[in-house]
Amino acid sequence: MIELITVAEAAGFTAGCVAIHAARNWAETLTPILAYLVFALAVCLLVVAGIQHAADPDQLMAMMTQAMATY
């Protein structure tokens, strides 16, 4: 699931780059969106790296899933 989020963020960033080159008049509007996507991708990558290097990744995923369900 988390790997899918990272791939989706990367795909969104790539699509944004293509959109900026295709619509240069809208570059000022699209640039902040791309900056957010870069930030979100970095956060996702840090989360994935944190989970992979955790002492017990299954327990960490269970805790994160429970927290997500709670909120």
C-alpha positions as CSV (number, residue, x, y, z in Angstrom):
1,M,0.0,0.0,0.0
2,I,2.7,2.5,1.0
3,E,4.8,1.7,-2.1
4,L,1.7,2.5,-4.2
5,I,1.4,5.9,-2.6
6,T,5.0,6.7,-3.5
7,V,4.6,5.6,-7.1
8,A,1.4,7.7,-7.3
9,E,3.2,10.7,-6.0
10,A,6.1,10.2,-8.5
11,A,3.6,9.8,-11.3
12,G,1.8,13.0,-10.3
13,F,5.1,14.9,-10.2
14,T,6.0,13.6,-13.7
15,A,2.6,14.5,-15.0
16,G,3.0,18.0,-13.5
17,C,6.3,18.5,-15.2
18,V,4.8,17.5,-18.6
19,A,1.9,19.9,-17.9
20,I,4.2,22.8,-17.1
21,H,6.1,22.2,-20.4
22,A,2.9,21.9,-22.3
23,A,1.2,24.9,-20.7
24,R,3.9,27.5,-20.1
25,N,1.4,30.2,-19.5
26,W,0.1,28.3,-16.5
27,A,3.6,27.6,-15.0
28,E,3.1,30.1,-12.2
29,T,0.0,28.2,-11.1
30,L,1.4,24.7,-11.5
31,T,4.8,25.3,-9.8
32,P,3.4,25.5,-6.2
33,I,1.4,22.3,-6.9
34,L,4.6,20.6,-8.0
35,A,6.5,21.9,-5.0
36,Y,3.8,20.3,-2.8
37,L,4.1,17.0,-4.7
38,V,7.9,17.0,-4.2
39,F,7.4,17.6,-0.5
40,A,4.7,14.8,-0.3
41,L,6.9,12.4,-2.2
42,A,9.8,13.1,0.2
43,V,7.6,12.5,3.2
44,C,6.3,9.2,1.7
45,L,9.8,8.1,1.0
46,L,10.9,8.8,4.5
47,V,7.9,6.9,5.9
48,V,8.7,3.9,3.7
49,A,12.4,4.0,4.7
50,G,11.3,4.3,8.4
51,I,9.0,1.3,8.1
52,Q,11.6,-0.8,6.3
53,H,14.3,-0.1,9.0
54,A,12.0,-0.5,12.0
55,A,12.7,-3.3,14.4
56,D,9.3,-4.8,13.9
57,P,7.7,-3.4,10.6
58,D,4.5,-5.5,11.1
59,Q,3.8,-4.0,14.5
60,L,4.6,-0.5,13.2
61,M,2.2,-0.9,10.3
62,A,-0.5,-2.2,12.6
63,M,-0.1,0.9,14.9
64,M,-0.2,3.2,11.8
65,T,-3.3,1.5,10.5
66,Q,-5.0,1.8,13.9
67,A,-4.1,5.4,14.1
68,M,-5.4,6.1,10.6
69,A,-8.7,4.3,11.5
70,T,-9.0,6.3,14.6
71,Y,-8.7,9.6,12.9
